Amino acid sequence: MTWEEFKGFVKYVKVFCSVNDQYFYVVTDLEACVWLEETLKNFERILVVVSHSQDFLNGVCTNIIHMQNKKLKIYTGNYDQYAQTRSELEENQMKQYKWEQDQISSMKEYIARFGHGSAKLARQAQSKEKTLAKMERGGLTEKVVRDKVLVFRFVDVGKLPPPVLQFVEVAFGYTPDNLIYKNIEFGVDLDSRVALVGPNGAGKSTLLKLMTGELVPLDGMVRRHNHLRIAQFHQHLADKLDMEVSALQYMIREYPGNEEEKMRASIGKFGLTGKAQVMPMSNLSDGQRSRVVFAWLAFRQPHMLLLDEPTNHLDIETIDSLAEALNEWDGGLVLVSHDFRLINQVAKEIWVCENQAVTRWEGDIMDFKMHLKKKAGLSG
């Protein structure tokens, strides 16, 4: 990367630091993601990327290395092409495996039945033994090992009559002379599926805090239905977990008076089972801790979820499970994310936070991505 390219990159990032001569870039908004994707797409040297963003991998990668059972397999193409090719290969592998196992079972049955019969049958049995031995020496097709798919489940909570959450001429700033929002008006109901987008510092997380009541408007009002339960996921909730206790102990402590089996089931709804429920959370991965947070939030049975960068520690398959669970759930959703694909999966509306206002984008998130490319002067 040249100095000029680096200066351009710093424009789009919040943090740039060096540790032991290794450089780390922290991308903080969709515009930065678009810039980085286009820059790396045109990078003329070898590039190795580890990412949980399927959209990003599709845009940047020309080959995918799949790691499974201590083995590496290289696929040509981007992530979507890898997924399709792998699916086709595994389907053929399963057919071959089943055919071989059927042949082996049939030959073994014949050998056991006729191996000590008449001379003719015995010779046929001996021939099958040789065929079987040859198959085994040549190497049998391995059974396909499917990736473990985690299933998320949010409990349906029923509907509340609108209006559920209303902003009426709301103005807010951390100081009166520096407003982030001015005279904004909108409503969110339980059938709303909204993604908030906009540059870093535009106030997306601030807007979520105004929704929960953590922040109070300087002017105007935020009206909430009397029975509305809101749960907010943000990046730092996992940091507040007690690392010395298990997920099960944590849930029992947070929600006293509930039976252990009920708490186990609640955690299990987010893919944390068996020993992972009872070991100290210090031994869990970041992704597992995120699932503990989701279980903790879901147990409150919220009518509305506010998700602020929920995918930071989730892999692609888990992100898909989260999207599926959100789509099956009957509550309202407001999402802040730099994952274009997740937004595309769950959001029905795109709201742009910029210039002290919140405006609805007329189009989907991929249209907005193209808008960001043009805005940044990027091709594609």
Buried (B, 14 or more C-beta within 10 A) or exposed (E): EEEEEEEBBEEBBEEEEEEEEEEEBEBBBBBBBBBBBBBBBEEEEEEEEEEBBBBBBBBBBEEBEEEEEEEEEEBEBBBEBBBEBBEEEBEEBBEBBEEBEEBBEEBEEBBEEBBEEEEEBBEBBEEBBEEBEEBEEEEEBEEEEEEEEBEBBBBEBEBBEBEBBBBBEBBBBEEEEEBBBBBBEBEBBBEBBBBBBBBBEBBBBBBBBBBBEEBEBBBBEBEBBEEBBBBBBBBEBBEEBEEEBBBBBBBBEEBEEEEEEEBBEBBBBBBBEEEBBEBEBEEBEEBBBBBBBBBBBBBBBBBBBBBBBBBBBBBBBBBBBBBBBBEEBEBBBBBBBBBBBBBBBBBEBBBBBEEBBBBEBEEBBEEBBEBBBEEBEBEE
